[in-house]
């Protein structure tokens, strides 16, 4: 597998403003330090109760660099939100699946589509 894309979903349990601030801070960090990131977008429902984070990387190696880069900030996210799922679009290598295992991912094989 070359590119790696996934969506993280969950519930915002803290202040929505803190969630938005963290998203902005992390997006700037990813943009500055991860040239192989294809997409990194944070979303929340209008009432601020639910979130989704869409991420995409040129390679599994770029994803692993991302984990190293944002690892310390994951605790900040978990302080204000509860992760409910990680939906991985494609089937990465066994080593990448192992790196994702703590997040309880669901891996989905591609069936059809346009790229």
N, C-alpha and C positions, 0 to 999 in steps of 0.2 A: 504494500500500500504506500502510495507517495503522500498525497495530502491527507491531513487529519482534520476532521470537523466534528464538532459536538455542541450540544446545548445543555446547560446546567439550569435546573429549575428549582424553585423553592418558595418559602414564605418569609416575608420581612417581619421580624419580631421586634425590631427596635424602631428608632426614628427613621422615617423615610428620607429626611434631609441627610442623615448620616449615610444612608445607603447611596444616595445620589452623589454625595461628596466622595465616598470611597470609590465609586465607579469612575468618576472623573479623574481622581488621582491615579487609579490603576491603569486607566486607558492611556494617560499621558506617559506613564512609566513603560507600558508595553510599546507604545509608539516610538519612544526614544531608544529603547534597548533591544527590541526584537524585530529586526528588518524582515524576517521570514514569517511574520504573522500576517495572514491574509485578511482576517476579520476579527474584531474584538468589540462587541457591542452589548451594552447593558440595557435592559428593558424592565419596566414595572407597570402593573395595572394602574388605571387612573386613581383607584382608591389606595394605592400603595401597599396592598396586602401580599401580592405575588410578584416574583421576579423571574426573569430568564436572562441568561448570559450566553451569547452566541460567540463561539470561538472557532477559528480555522487557521491552520498552519501549513506551510509548503511541504513539510516533511515531519516524520515522527521525531527526528532529531530537534527540529525547531520547537515541537511541543515539549520535549524534555527540558530544553533550555527555558521555556516558559514556566514550567513547574519550579525550576530553580529560582527564577526571577521573582515570581509572585508568591512563592511558598510562604514567606513571612507574613504576607498580607492576607492569606487565607484565614488566619485566626481573627483578623479584623472583620472579615465578612461573617464568619461564624458567630461573632459576638452580637451581630445585629440581624442575622438571618439564619434560617434553617434550610439546609439543602434537602430537596426531596428526590432529585433524580439527575442522572447524567445520561443523556441519550447520545451515543457515539454513532455517527453516520459512516459506516464502513467497518472493516475488521482489521485493526492494526496488528502488528507483530505481537508475539507472546510477551516479550519484554515490556512493550508499551502497555499492553493489557495489565500486566503486573503493576506497573507504575500507577495506573488508573484505579486499581482494585480498591483502595481505601475509600473511594468516592461512590462505590456501588454502581458502576456503569452498566447500561444495557447496550450491547453491541448489535447493530443492525447491518446486514449485508445489503449492498446495492442491488436493486432489481431492474430498474429501467430509469431512463432520464436523459437529459441533455447536459453537457458540460461546456 
